[in-house]
Amino acid sequence: MTQRRAILSGSTFEEQIGYARAVVDGDRVHVSGTTGFDYTTMTISDDVVEQAEQCLRNIGAALAEAGCGFADVVRVRYLLPDRADFEPCWPVLRRHFGDVRPAATMLECGLADPRMKIEIEVDARRPEVR
């Protein structure tokens, strides 16, 4: 039987909206779209690169709790309200994904809060379950 487990970050959005930061389903880990909020303070930087860094800290914490890391990411999706903000984030993204080379998509779209400048979603495979 496949074991399904929700991972919560403590974000107030998870409770208000009704979702989990990540879901572990067997060897698969699905991390929800994650923004640059620091969930301990519920604050967010005005700078898109700092938001990208915080997104990846939040995602890294969820992946670690799921028993994997950035090296196990197979798919990443980048969502930005302004496509011009994407290129300044490339060095940060390359630092985490440059050696991994997951399948990737970038979409320009509106986000839930106008302070949000980037949202990142990933899917990974847990190595010990393969």
Steps between C-alpha positions, in 0.01 A plus 500: 500500500633844407550723798383859460621767741445876513783735596400832654729805524303704750391753239164653588403457134499120536233515769301782340488345153517130590817357349838356602845640420582157360351155461707183511335220303720192489824602329349825368518837672278781374588843641226760466563831333721676753549874526763713668324538833705430810244282675636567847431873470250496208703776336617525139781702339432753226796359301427217255844339544459496879153352449647227279759421769224474763285286269789257470564499877132416552510230232827360636343464845201312356724273291717423803196410708392270214839325505655650188662816367554716196702223332179294490288765323371379163266790412494871585247767408569873532203736519559876475266795446775680307720294268771769524556387861598148391851563364629673817409178687699270269820492711300397809309235305817370332664460843224257603414333169802548270643153561157335536348626175133425578232548237390864536226741402470875552158663487407865518182526704334684785574379853271503805659803666646803318811486725586158352746528211583132451348165590684170455354149495701177484452126471765258624565128549614373836823304451448238774166392347615448139 
